[in-house]
Amino acid sequence: MPHVAGIFTDIEGPVDHGALVAYARKKLTRRLDIITEADAEVPPVDDLVAIERAG
């Protein structure tokens, strides 16, 4: 996930780098699972691109 880690220079304020990379990895893994499972139900686009807010 070097591309995700590389965006930190564009973010102001305190950032939990590990949490951001973990979130991106989880989303990417789920998307790849959907792509590679022929019988998988594809969730709505809004669900796939939704940004989860902490707290």
Backbone bond lengths (Angstrom), bond angles and torsions (degrees), N, CA, C in turn:
res aa  C-N    CA-C-N  psi(-1)  N-CA   C-N-CA  omega(-1)  CA-C   N-CA-C  phi
1 M - - - 1.422 - - 1.540 111.40 -
2 P 1.310 118.60 40.88 1.468 119.90 -178.44 1.520 113.19 -64.41
3 H 1.326 118.09 -30.71 1.463 119.55 179.48 1.531 110.75 -68.22
4 V 1.315 116.72 -37.82 1.465 120.33 177.15 1.517 109.17 -66.05
5 A 1.315 117.25 -46.23 1.461 120.98 -179.46 1.520 111.07 -63.61
6 G 1.308 118.07 -28.57 1.453 122.07 -177.88 1.518 114.90 -74.24
7 I 1.334 118.69 -14.02 1.459 120.21 -178.67 1.519 113.12 -80.66
8 F 1.304 117.87 -6.70 1.462 120.32 -175.26 1.528 112.95 -61.99
9 T 1.300 118.95 -20.95 1.463 120.44 179.20 1.524 111.34 -70.60
10 D 1.348 117.34 -19.01 1.460 121.58 -179.27 1.531 112.96 -91.41
11 I 1.317 117.58 -4.36 1.464 121.76 -175.59 1.519 109.49 -105.05
12 E 1.326 115.43 130.80 1.453 120.02 177.88 1.527 109.29 -96.10
13 G 1.305 116.29 148.38 1.455 120.94 177.25 1.511 112.24 90.82
14 P 1.342 115.47 178.05 1.469 119.45 -178.53 1.533 111.42 -70.63
15 V 1.307 115.62 133.36 1.462 121.65 -178.82 1.523 108.38 -132.35
16 D 1.326 115.55 134.47 1.460 120.68 174.11 1.528 107.11 -86.57
17 H 1.312 116.57 93.47 1.471 121.99 -174.71 1.517 111.83 -57.61
18 G 1.328 116.62 -43.16 1.464 120.31 -178.91 1.512 112.17 -61.29
19 A 1.335 116.63 -40.68 1.464 120.30 -179.57 1.523 111.25 -66.80
20 L 1.320 117.37 -39.32 1.464 120.53 179.36 1.526 111.13 -65.76
21 V 1.305 117.58 -43.41 1.467 121.13 178.41 1.524 110.33 -65.93
22 A 1.325 117.78 -41.33 1.470 121.41 178.85 1.527 110.55 -62.86
23 Y 1.332 116.96 -41.82 1.465 121.48 178.31 1.530 110.38 -61.74
24 A 1.324 117.27 -47.08 1.461 121.48 -179.57 1.529 110.87 -63.07
25 R 1.317 116.53 -40.45 1.468 120.82 179.26 1.529 110.56 -63.46
26 K 1.334 116.54 -42.45 1.465 121.08 -179.46 1.524 110.48 -63.37
27 K 1.340 117.12 -45.87 1.458 120.82 179.97 1.532 111.38 -64.09
28 L 1.324 116.96 -43.46 1.461 120.67 179.83 1.525 110.78 -63.64
29 T 1.317 117.21 -43.58 1.464 121.35 179.64 1.519 110.76 -60.56
30 R 1.337 116.96 -43.69 1.468 120.70 179.30 1.522 110.71 -64.05
31 R 1.307 117.51 -42.00 1.474 120.18 179.73 1.527 111.10 -64.47
32 L 1.318 116.79 -40.65 1.466 119.75 177.84 1.517 111.26 -65.86
33 D 1.330 117.41 -37.87 1.469 120.63 175.76 1.527 110.47 -59.52
34 I 1.314 117.08 -43.59 1.460 121.17 -179.83 1.525 110.69 -64.76
35 I 1.313 116.53 -43.24 1.470 120.41 -179.01 1.520 111.57 -63.78
36 T 1.324 117.41 -38.92 1.458 120.56 -174.10 1.524 113.89 -87.99
37 E 1.328 119.10 -9.33 1.461 121.80 177.11 1.527 108.79 -99.84
38 A 1.316 115.53 110.30 1.460 120.01 -176.31 1.526 112.13 -63.01
39 D 1.333 117.50 -33.33 1.460 119.87 -176.80 1.536 112.86 -99.70
40 A 1.318 117.00 10.61 1.470 120.59 -179.52 1.522 110.32 -72.96
41 E 1.319 115.54 145.04 1.449 120.80 175.74 1.523 108.48 -81.90
42 V 1.312 116.51 125.19 1.455 120.95 -179.19 1.534 108.03 -86.49
43 P 1.333 116.49 121.02 1.458 118.73 178.93 1.527 111.34 -69.68
44 P 1.324 116.80 162.97 1.463 119.77 177.85 1.536 110.93 -58.85
45 V 1.315 116.01 150.88 1.466 121.48 -178.76 1.526 110.71 -56.34
46 D 1.330 117.27 -40.33 1.467 120.32 -179.82 1.524 111.55 -58.17
47 D 1.323 117.32 -37.21 1.468 120.79 177.82 1.519 111.17 -69.35
48 L 1.326 116.89 -37.82 1.464 120.30 -177.86 1.517 112.28 -69.02
49 V 1.306 117.44 -33.84 1.453 120.62 -175.64 1.529 114.17 -102.90
50 A 1.320 116.14 1.72 1.469 120.22 -178.88 1.512 110.07 -65.38
51 I 1.317 115.35 140.11 1.456 121.55 176.74 1.519 108.09 -97.22
52 E 1.314 115.48 121.19 1.454 120.16 179.83 1.514 109.17 -80.76
53 R 1.304 116.83 132.38 1.465 122.34 179.46 1.515 109.09 -96.37
54 A 1.322 116.24 132.91 1.464 121.01 177.14 1.511 109.30 -75.65
55 G 1.343 115.67 144.31 1.446 120.48 172.46 1.449 113.32 90.39
